[in-house]
Amino acid sequence: MDIKHKHAGHLIIVEGHPFKANNAGQWNLTEIWQTLKLPKGKAPGRWRGKERDRLSRNQNLDSAKVGAENHLLATKRATIEYAGWVSAEFKDAVYDAFEAVLERPEVAHVVAEIMRDMGHTHSATIVERSAFHDRCDWKALQGIRRNTVKGLKAAIRKGHLTADGAHVIARRDGLRVSLAALELEAI
């Protein structure tokens, strides 16, 4: 039986060079390194550190014999990590994209829903917390608990949260309050 991974055949283009994932949804980091003529110090075999070890333990990295050479194959996640290790500029771009998501709670909510659809529920919850809780100055709301309807309404009244942001928090935390009730607080 030939079962293909959801990323099988996906194409990434780096500096005008196309790289295609194999049937297991992995990219050949050694091929990328060789094609882009990256420095020897950035060879996949020289990649060290906690993140690389964690990716290897979680089966995001695999070695394979290609001809007479050993090559390092990587999932999409590991390929992005490797790119961040090779290029600080790329790593900054990834962080800037994430920061842009968190700056717009409405975008963060959409991204979190997509993450949930992909099966990344825990990570989606973290994105929502980062986008909504961090934007509210709970300390300024002395004595108000954030995981209560009363706390959310107080945050809206003081301008620390939007009604939409509070409604997302309420739904996530299992609080029973309608968006309409929260919108009344904003008036």
Disulfide bonds with the S-S distance in Angstrom:
none
